[in-house]
Amino acid sequence: MPYKKVKGWHWENYWLIGGLFSWLIIPPIAAWLTIPNFADIIAQTGASTFWWTYFWGILWGIGGLMYGLGMRYLGMSLGNSVLLGFTSAFGALVPSIYYNFHPQDGKTTFTDLLTTSWGRIVLAGIIICLVGIYICGRAGVLKERELPEEKKKESIKEFNLVKGLIVCIISGILSACFNYGIEAGAPMSAVANNLWKAAHPGVTTEFLYQNNVIYIVILWGGLTTNLIWCMFLNARNKTFGDYTNRNYPLLRNIIFCALAGTTWFLQFFFYGMGESKLGNGASSWILHMAFIILVANMWGFALKEWKGVSSKTKTTIVIGVITIIVSVALVGVGNAMK
């Protein structure tokens, strides 16, 4: 939403400036405010833990980069429904498959999901989530058929269903790598948690902000990918001049980019707080993603992205979103049974 207030700049310019806040500036500030000596924890982290966390951040960065493209082509409502639906399913499912081959105490394996009553409910929720994605995609197809080109581009200037669906599917799968990065960086959060408990003897809860140290490394990976691509686009499109063009409101644009980047990071700041209570299992991740889908669709309707379509098409997108929310409830019930 804040990016929509940026005037004149090309996509690669406002995406990069917002990203510098969300991936480079705000994460260490958040860690500095919440985790004493967070830099020492990173410096003392084993090479394997550091590089795997960074590696998943690089792959997530590709997904995040394509997320921005997906919103350009499909809009906030349809784009988030398709993209984050895939992210929900893969982010919730793949860690359990990994732990099937590399078991760890307290971690759910894919066998657990298949052989227990609670696990089968979680799997059913994930399958229903994919059904919800299909329904949302169907709504996009109906919209494509119903609206003339000029109508489709009134609210989404670069609307392109086929290109948008391809981008969002790939982005949705790669964006799940953020969850894998949290898993890979767990030793860092464990150190932060233990140090906090040592400083607060007698506490019976887990450290609320322990994940903030992981985010720094994951987002370095995301910054690497996005910085390289945006610099390439700047060079190819000759858009470096956006920053010095006096016809564009420089300060205003930076403020809105900073607002977009900071707000984006805060989703994971609060996710980390919730994850410290629930664990980084299927329920935490899919709950987080589903609420993004829900709120994004509220914004999509507010921005009139579905203006002019038939009641059947509007009903289809609503049913798709409701289906995804129901899938979250099922995953939650399954984890509660566990």
C-alpha positions in Angstrom: 0.0 0.0 0.0 2.7 2.6 0.8 4.4 1.8 -2.5 1.3 3.0 -4.3 2.1 6.4 -2.9 5.5 6.6 -4.5 5.5 9.0 -7.5 7.5 8.7 -10.7 10.0 6.0 -9.7 10.3 2.8 -11.6 9.6 -0.5 -9.8 13.3 -1.5 -9.3 14.0 1.8 -7.5 11.2 1.9 -5.0 11.5 -1.9 -4.4 15.2 -1.6 -3.6 14.9 1.5 -1.3 12.0 -0.2 0.6 14.1 -3.4 0.7 17.1 -1.6 2.2 14.9 -0.8 5.2 13.2 -4.2 5.5 16.3 -6.3 4.9 19.3 -4.3 6.1 18.4 -1.3 8.4 15.4 -2.4 10.5 16.3 -6.0 11.4 19.5 -5.1 13.3 17.7 -2.2 15.0 15.0 -4.6 16.2 17.7 -7.1 17.4 19.6 -4.3 19.2 16.5 -3.3 21.0 15.5 -6.8 22.1 18.6 -9.1 22.3 21.7 -8.0 24.2 25.0 -8.8 22.3 23.1 -10.1 19.2 26.2 -9.4 17.1 28.3 -11.7 19.3 25.7 -14.5 18.8 26.0 -14.2 15.0 29.8 -14.0 15.1 30.1 -17.1 17.2 27.6 -19.1 15.1 29.0 -22.2 13.4 29.7 -21.9 9.7 27.2 -24.5 8.7 24.3 -22.9 10.6 25.2 -19.4 9.3 25.5 -20.5 5.6 22.4 -22.6 5.5 20.4 -19.8 7.1 21.9 -17.4 4.5 21.3 -19.8 1.7 17.6 -20.2 2.4 17.5 -16.4 2.6 18.9 -16.2 -0.9 16.3 -18.5 -2.3 13.6 -16.7 -0.3 15.0 -13.5 -1.8 14.2 -14.8 -5.3 10.7 -15.6 -4.1 10.3 -12.2 -2.5 11.6 -10.5 -5.7 9.0 -12.3 -7.7 6.4 -11.4 -5.1 6.7 -7.8 -6.2 6.3 -8.8 -9.8 3.3 -10.9 -8.9 1.5 -8.0 -7.3 2.2 -5.9 -10.5 0.6 -8.5 -12.7 -2.3 -9.8 -10.6 -3.0 -7.2 -7.9 -3.1 -7.6 -4.1 -6.2 -9.8 -3.9 -5.6 -12.5 -6.5 -1.8 -12.3 -6.4 -1.6 -12.8 -2.6 -4.2 -15.6 -2.6 -2.3 -17.7 -5.2 1.2 -16.8 -4.1 0.8 -17.1 -0.3 -1.4 -20.1 -0.6 1.5 -22.0 -2.1 3.8 -20.5 0.5 1.5 -21.7 3.2 1.3 -25.2 1.9 5.1 -25.7 1.1 6.2 -23.8 4.2 4.1 -26.0 6.5 4.8 -29.3 4.7 8.4 -29.4 3.6 10.0 -29.1 7.1 8.2 -32.3 8.2 9.5 -34.1 5.1 13.0 -32.9 5.9 12.7 -34.2 9.5 11.6 -37.5 8.2 15.1 -38.0 6.8 16.9 -36.0 9.6 14.9 -36.7 12.8 15.2 -34.2 15.7 13.6 -34.3 19.1 10.4 -32.3 19.2 10.1 -31.9 15.4 7.2 -33.3 13.4 8.0 -35.7 10.7 5.9 -36.5 7.6 5.4 -40.0 9.0 3.8 -38.4 12.0 1.4 -36.5 9.8 0.5 -39.7 7.9 0.1 -42.1 10.9 -1.6 -40.0 13.6 -5.1 -38.7 13.7 -4.0 -35.1 14.4 -1.4 -35.4 11.6 -4.0 -36.4 9.1 -6.1 -33.4 10.1 -3.1 -31.2 9.4 -2.6 -32.8 6.0 -6.3 -32.4 5.2 -5.9 -28.7 6.1 -2.9 -28.3 3.7 -4.8 -30.1 0.9 -7.8 -27.8 1.4 -5.5 -24.9 1.3 -4.4 -25.9 -2.2 -8.0 -26.3 -3.2 -8.6 -22.7 -2.0 -5.7 -21.6 -4.2 -7.3 -23.3 -7.2 -10.6 -21.6 -6.5 -8.8 -18.2 -6.3 -7.1 -18.9 -9.5 -10.4 -19.8 -11.1 -11.7 -16.4 -10.0 -8.8 -14.8 -11.9 -9.6 -16.8 -15.0 -13.2 -15.6 -14.8 -12.0 -12.0 -14.3 -9.8 -12.3 -17.4 -12.7 -13.5 -19.5 -15.2 -10.9 -18.3 -13.4 -7.6 -18.4 -12.0 -5.7 -21.4 -8.3 -4.9 -21.3 -8.9 -1.2 -20.3 -11.1 -2.2 -17.4 -8.7 -4.8 -16.0 -6.0 -2.2 -16.0 -7.9 0.6 -14.2 -6.9 -0.8 -10.8 -4.0 -3.0 -11.9 -2.0 -1.2 -14.6 0.0 -4.2 -15.8 -2.6 -7.0 -15.3 -1.5 -10.2 -17.0 -3.1 -13.4 -15.8 -0.8 -16.0 -17.4 2.4 -14.2 -16.6 1.2 -13.4 -13.1 0.1 -17.0 -12.3 3.5 -18.3 -13.4 5.4 -15.8 -11.3 3.2 -16.2 -8.3 3.4 -20.0 -8.3 7.2 -19.9 -8.5 7.4 -17.1 -5.9 5.0 -19.0 -3.6 7.2 -22.1 -3.6 10.5 -20.1 -3.1 9.0 -17.8 -0.5 8.5 -20.8 1.8 12.3 -20.9 2.1 12.0 -18.2 4.8 10.5 -20.8 7.1 13.3 -23.2 6.3 15.7 -20.4 7.1 14.1 -20.0 10.6 14.6 -23.8 11.0 18.3 -23.6 9.9 19.0 -20.7 12.2 17.4 -22.2 15.2 20.8 -22.7 17.0 21.1 -18.9 17.0 17.7 -18.4 18.6 18.5 -21.1 21.1 21.6 -19.2 22.2 19.6 -16.0 22.6 17.0 -17.9 24.5 19.5 -19.5 26.9 21.3 -16.2 27.5 18.0 -14.6 28.4 17.0 -17.4 30.8 20.4 -17.2 32.4 19.9 -13.4 32.9 16.3 -14.1 34.3 16.6 -17.1 36.6 13.3 -18.6 37.6 11.5 -17.8 34.4 9.3 -20.6 33.0 8.6 -19.1 29.6 10.6 -18.9 26.4 12.3 -15.6 25.3 9.8 -13.7 23.2 12.3 -12.1 20.9 14.7 -15.0 20.3 14.1 -15.1 16.5 15.2 -11.6 15.9 18.8 -12.7 15.6 17.9 -15.2 12.9 16.2 -12.7 10.7 19.3 -10.6 10.3 21.1 -13.5 8.5 18.1 -14.7 6.5 17.5 -11.1 5.3 21.1 -10.7 4.3 20.4 -13.5 1.8 17.3 -11.7 0.6 19.2 -8.5 0.2 21.9 -10.1 -1.9 19.4 -11.4 -4.4 17.2 -8.3 -4.7 20.2 -5.9 -4.8 21.8 -7.7 -7.7 18.5 -7.8 -9.7 17.5 -4.2 -9.0 21.0 -3.0 -9.9 20.8 -5.0 -13.1 17.4 -3.4 -13.9 18.7 0.0 -13.1 21.6 -0.5 -15.6 19.4 -2.1 -18.3 16.5 0.4 -18.0 18.8 3.4 -17.3 16.7 4.3 -14.3 19.4 5.4 -11.9 18.3 9.0 -12.7 15.0 8.5 -10.8 16.9 9.3 -7.6 18.1 12.7 -8.8 15.1 13.7 -11.0 13.8 16.9 -9.5 10.4 16.2 -11.0 9.9 13.4 -8.5 9.4 14.1 -4.7 12.6 12.5 -3.4 11.8 12.8 0.4 8.2 11.7 0.0 9.2 8.7 -2.0 11.9 7.7 0.5 9.4 8.1 3.4 6.8 5.8 1.8 9.5 3.3 0.8 10.7 3.3 4.3 7.2 2.8 5.6 6.6 -0.1 3.3 9.9 -1.8 4.2 9.5 -1.3 7.9 5.9 -2.5 7.9 6.9 -5.5 5.9 9.6 -6.4 8.5 7.2 -6.1 11.4 5.2 -9.1 10.1 8.2 -11.3 11.0 8.9 -9.4 14.2 5.5 -10.3 15.5 5.6 -13.8 13.9 8.8 -14.5 15.9 7.0 -13.5 19.1 4.1 -15.9 18.3 6.5 -18.7 17.2 8.3 -18.5 20.5 5.0 -19.6 22.1 3.7 -22.0 19.4 6.8 -23.4 17.8 7.7 -23.1 14.2 5.4 -25.9 13.1 2.7 -26.0 10.4 0.2 -24.1 12.5 2.3 -21.1 13.1 3.3 -20.7 9.4 0.0 -21.3 7.8 -1.8 -19.1 10.3 0.6 -16.3 9.5 0.2 -16.7 5.7 -3.6 -17.0 5.8 -4.1 -13.7 7.6 -1.9 -12.0 5.0 -4.2 -13.5 2.4 -7.3 -12.3 4.3 -6.1 -8.8 4.8 -4.7 -8.5 1.3 -8.1 -9.4 -0.1 -9.7 -6.7 2.1 -7.3 -4.2 0.5 -8.0 -5.7 -2.9 -11.7 -5.0 -2.6 -11.0 -1.6 -1.1 -8.9 -0.8 -4.2 -11.7 -2.0 -6.4 -9.6 -4.7 -8.1 -12.8 -6.7 -8.7 -14.8 -3.8 -9.9 -16.9 -4.6 -12.9 -16.8 -8.3 -12.6 -20.0 -10.5 -12.2 -21.4 -11.5 -8.9 -20.3 -15.1 -9.8 -16.7 -14.1 -10.0 -16.8 -12.1 -6.8 -18.4 -15.0 -5.1 -15.7 -17.3 -6.4 -12.8 -15.2 -5.0 -14.6 -15.0 -1.6 -15.2 -18.8 -1.5 -11.5 -19.3 -2.3 -10.4 -17.0 0.5 -12.8 -18.7 2.9 -11.6 -22.1 1.9 -8.0 -21.1 2.7 -9.1 -19.7 6.1 -10.9 -23.0 6.8 -7.7 -24.9 6.0 -6.0 -22.8 8.7 -8.6 -23.7 11.2 -8.1 -27.4 10.4 -4.3 -27.2 10.8 -4.8 -25.4 14.1 -7.2 -28.2 15.3 -4.8 -30.9 14.3 -1.9 -29.2 16.2 -4.1 -28.6 19.2 -4.9 -32.4 19.3 -1.1 -33.1 19.2 
